[in-house]
Amino acid sequence: MSQPSMSRIAAASFAGAMMEWYDFFIFGTASALVFGPLFFPNEDPLAGTAASFATFGVGFLARPLGGIVFGHIGDKVGRKSSLIATLLIIGLGTFLIGVLPTYSTAGIAAPIMLVVLRLLQGFGLGGEYGGAALMTIEHAPPGSRGFWGSLPQAAASGGILLATGVFALVSRLPQEDFLSWGWRLPFLFSAVMLVVGLFIRLSTDETPDFERSRQRGDTPKVPLFALLRQHPRNVILTLGARLAETTSSNIINAFGLAYVVTQLGVDRTIPVTAVLIASFIGIFACPVFGALSDRVGRRAIYIAGAAFVVVFAYPFFLLLGTKSALLITVAIAVAYNFGPTLMFSVQSTFFSELFGPQVRYTGLSIAYQLSAIIGGFTPLVASRLLAANDGAPWYVAGFLAAIALLSLVCAALVVSDLQITLPDTPVQRTLTPQSNAQSRAPGF
């Protein structure tokens, strides 16, 4: 495939994924800043934040179901059809959150409706990750799949950047206006994003890997059952490997923000700006890490990210505890980019290379979304650990380091007998380190 064509496909995947990540991440920012007092006003500040984070975590419960449903559609009908459906679902759920009544207006119905819409968001995003990644990876040449596959991953940082940037603007409103109507603007803005995203998705071509699989007629009747039968070991190991990325990301971007504002009493604009800077760096760090993985292997990059989380867990909270705007910014930027971003940059390519094209959408979605359940409730768990340690963050740091160590072991144990469909051949091959070093699969 020509470079311009590959660039167009990657740009379309990046833009579409960024819009959906924006929708999902503004909920996390709102959970840390406003949902506590607006939807759970009868709780004390720390308990209200915990209840808000519980609602944040609910969205992750629906993601595995979304991964199964849209993985099935993506492996049976096509990647493109699945991605259009996920965009519509997430966009609608996000917009409706922006028009919800608060507890003062609707009472207990307000948080219930918030939970329902969060579940809708999570269900849609459950199918988004795998499809957006595969639209690029399955078009890319084998020797550069790490680089091209990292571009949709950078969309997560783009989504955080956009979500945090919009909240940074509205948070400068007077407190009364911010809590009254300002917080709604980021959610209502998703309607514009939805229209743009649909235009992008409708103009994107189906992937060559899926087309060849469909032409051969070897699509399994139930991709999920075929996945569990053919790749049980890889499914389990990828679930474990994923935990460090999702846990560290949510502690840094959601819990860390709330900890600095609520527990340390720092002005909310400081951590919000820090996340903004970290996300901006992450957009450019992702493709750099992805290109590096084409040379040294996905496994090496992924293990390095998990190891960094283990080492930096305690220093991260020490730096936050200084209450210095500069050191808080450094802590968040460094932790985010050398921890979750380093892992996330190669994650989709790493995991997708472990599954055949007939079940790849389902495999990638299941590996990502099942572990997301734990990651989604990480801010809630961290809030409880913080309370159990009288407001000190050291239990949280220990929890983070332990999860990252588990992921490091799982990434090291992942099997390397991979099945990859090359874009220039209609025949599926089994690649090993000896048979095709150019593919640069994990650990090679």
Secondary structure as GFF3:
##gff-version 3
##sequence-region A 1 444
A	DSSP	alpha_helix	3	33	.	.	.	ID=ss1
A	DSSP	alpha_helix	35	39	.	.	.	ID=ss2
A	DSSP	alpha_helix	45	76	.	.	.	ID=ss3
A	DSSP	alpha_helix	79	97	.	.	.	ID=ss4
A	DSSP	alpha_helix	103	106	.	.	.	ID=ss5
A	DSSP	alpha_helix	109	137	.	.	.	ID=ss6
A	DSSP	three_ten_helix	142	144	.	.	.	ID=ss7
A	DSSP	alpha_helix	145	170	.	.	.	ID=ss8
A	DSSP	alpha_helix	175	180	.	.	.	ID=ss9
A	DSSP	three_ten_helix	182	184	.	.	.	ID=ss10
A	DSSP	alpha_helix	185	188	.	.	.	ID=ss11
A	DSSP	alpha_helix	190	202	.	.	.	ID=ss12
A	DSSP	alpha_helix	208	216	.	.	.	ID=ss13
A	DSSP	alpha_helix	223	230	.	.	.	ID=ss14
A	DSSP	alpha_helix	232	250	.	.	.	ID=ss15
A	DSSP	pi_helix	251	255	.	.	.	ID=ss16
A	DSSP	alpha_helix	256	258	.	.	.	ID=ss17
A	DSSP	pi_helix	259	263	.	.	.	ID=ss18
A	DSSP	alpha_helix	269	296	.	.	.	ID=ss19
A	DSSP	alpha_helix	298	321	.	.	.	ID=ss20
A	DSSP	alpha_helix	325	338	.	.	.	ID=ss21
A	DSSP	alpha_helix	340	352	.	.	.	ID=ss22
A	DSSP	alpha_helix	360	376	.	.	.	ID=ss23
A	DSSP	alpha_helix	378	388	.	.	.	ID=ss24
A	DSSP	alpha_helix	394	413	.	.	.	ID=ss25
A	DSSP	beta_strand	418	420	.	.	.	ID=ss26
A	DSSP	beta_strand	429	431	.	.	.	ID=ss27
A	DSSP	three_ten_helix	437	439	.	.	.	ID=ss28
###
